[in-house]
C-alpha cells in the first residue's frame, strides 16, 4: 500500500514575503489571506526565513514595551519582516510521506 506523500496535499500557490517588507503590511497579508505564517524569500526566490503568528505577536509585544502606543506605532510603520522573522527553518521533501511529517510536527515545537 502506498503511503500518502506531501506532494499530494501541499499547496503550490504561496503568499511569500520579502525581508525588507514593512512588518505591519506583512501581518495584514497574513490576516487578509487567513494564514498563520508565510515564507520569507530573497530575490532568487530562496527561503531565508518565515514570519509566523508567534513572530507577529513579538511585533506587538515589542511595541507595548516602547513609549509609543500601538496605534502610533502602526502609523509610523516601523520595522521590517527581517527584524522579526525566524531564520532557523525546517523543511521537508515533497516525497516525504505524511506519517513522517506528522511525526516531525509532534516532536518539534513549531
VOGU-3710 file (C-alpha; in Angstrom, 3 decimals, decimal comma):
1> xxxxxxxxxx> 0,000/0,000/0,000  1,369/3,424/-0,965  1,573/5,975/1,820  0,290/9,474/1,007  3,045/11,970/0,269  3,413/15,676/0,855  3,111/16,401/-2,872  -0,465/15,097/-2,852  -1,599/17,588/-0,202  0,667/20,625/-0,354
11> xxxxxxxxxx> -0,368/23,989/-1,687  1,598/25,436/-4,572  0,212/28,990/-4,562  2,043/30,562/-1,644  1,879/34,028/-0,194  5,546/34,965/0,180  7,216/37,872/1,918  10,422/39,842/1,340  12,812/40,650/4,193  12,623/44,416/3,630
21> xxxxxxxxxx> 8,798/44,457/3,577  7,087/46,515/6,270  6,183/44,063/9,024  2,725/45,571/9,541  1,978/45,215/5,841  3,111/41,568/6,065  0,835/40,980/9,067  -2,009/42,462/7,027  -1,298/39,969/4,237  -1,417/37,079/6,691
31> xxxxxxxxxx> -4,713/38,293/8,125  -6,254/39,031/4,716  -5,375/35,546/3,470  -6,297/33,829/6,745  -2,902/32,145/7,097  -0,759/31,651/10,182  2,591/32,389/8,568  4,453/32,805/5,321  7,897/32,039/3,937  10,342/34,901/3,506
41> xxxxxxxxxx> 12,296/34,653/0,267  15,223/36,527/-1,260  15,474/37,934/-4,793  16,427/34,442/-6,077  13,238/33,006/-4,520  15,281/31,070/-1,949  13,865/30,523/1,532  15,616/32,728/4,107  13,085/32,643/6,943  9,475/32,511/7,983
51> xxxxxxxxxx> 7,147/35,020/9,587  4,832/33,104/11,921  1,973/34,035/14,251  4,446/33,877/17,122  6,763/36,322/15,334  3,808/38,663/14,761  2,957/38,577/18,470  6,554/39,632/19,116  5,952/42,720/16,953  3,093/43,833/19,171
61> xxxxxxxxxx> 4,875/42,862/22,390  7,871/44,924/21,271  5,564/47,857/20,574  3,974/47,599/24,012  7,353/47,951/25,719  8,119/51,218/23,964  6,798/54,625/24,940  4,760/54,782/21,711  1,251/53,359/21,812  0,344/50,638/19,310
71> xxxxxxxxxx> -1,859/52,918/17,185  1,001/55,378/16,677  3,456/52,545/16,059  1,195/51,237/13,292  1,022/54,695/11,751  4,794/55,065/11,906  5,142/51,705/10,138  8,439/50,930/11,780  10,065/47,543/11,458  10,699/45,134/8,643
81> xxxxxxxxxx> 9,940/41,449/8,251  13,669/40,726/8,649  13,633/42,228/12,142  11,032/39,748/13,415  11,202/36,665/11,145  12,512/33,300/12,277  15,621/32,322/10,342  16,023/28,790/11,661  13,596/26,998/9,373  12,969/23,277/8,999
91> xxxxxxxxxx> 11,806/21,893/5,691  10,554/18,617/4,304  10,655/16,945/0,923  7,642/16,695/-1,359  8,324/12,951/-1,427  8,086/12,520/2,371  5,081/10,547/3,488  2,523/12,283/5,658  3,162/9,989/8,612  6,806/11,074/8,688
101> xxxxxxxxxx> 5,758/14,722/8,507  3,206/14,256/11,305  5,943/12,717/13,434  8,200/15,741/12,797  5,419/18,111/13,911  4,759/16,075/17,040  8,443/16,021/18,021  9,059/19,746/17,467  7,633/22,964/18,811  6,572/24,815/15,683
//
